[in-house]
Amino acid sequence: MAKTPEGEIKDQVRKVLDEMGAYYFFPAANGYGRTGIPDVIACVGGHFVGIECKAGSKQPTALQQRELDNIEKAEGTGLVVNADNIGNLKNILENAYERRR
């Protein structure tokens, strides 16, 4: 079965996080959790990161953006990763970690 465009982005995110030695998981979307939780929850260099993966140039829904904003307010990093910025993900994560130190 062919991967969806969003699935391809998730695979690329997984590869970058593995290369960085990050802890991460993909929360199950089973209807019992809070709506809008990011696709990937990670800890990179001791820093909390929530990543919303989108196909093409798509943007998060209002509920997803609310969760990313709440992560930022708590001094974590909330990111939207899509085809426009996936190539820079490692740099984005490294810069976010440095800004918070």
C-alpha positions, -999 to +999 in steps of 0.1 A: +000+000+000+013+034-010+021+060+017+000+092+019+019+125+014+015+131+052+029+096+058+060+105+038+065+137+059+061+116+091+088+092+078+112+121+072+105+135+106+112+101+122+145+099+103+156+134+116+146+126+151+165+093+150+196+110+137+194+135+166+190+108+192+156+122+202+130+104+223+097+105+204+063+088+198+033+092+176+002+095+199-027+072+190-057+091+177-084+069+191-110+094+202-102+092+239-076+119+241-077+157+236-084+169+201-056+187+183-027+169+199+004+171+176+013+140+154+047+136+171+057+142+207+094+144+212+122+153+236+152+167+218+182+175+240+160+177+270+136+201+253+099+193+247+087+194+211+053+189+195+053+184+157+022+186+135+029+169+101+011+182+071+011+172+034+022+197+008+019+232+021-012+225+043-015+243+076-029+230+110-065+233+120-075+258+147-075+231+173-041+218+163-027+254+163-041+259+198-021+229+210+011+241+193+006+276+208+000+261+243+033+241+239+051+274+231+035+291+261+049+264+283+084+271+268+084+240+246+086+241+208+054+236+187+061+231+150+042+225+117+063+204+094+053+201+057+070+199+023+080+236+026+103+231+057+110+194+061+145+199+047+153+223+074+138+203+103+172+195+120+183+231+119+149+243+132+151+219+161+187+228+169+178+265+168+147+260+190+168+242+216+195+269+216+169+297+220+154+280+251+187+275+269 
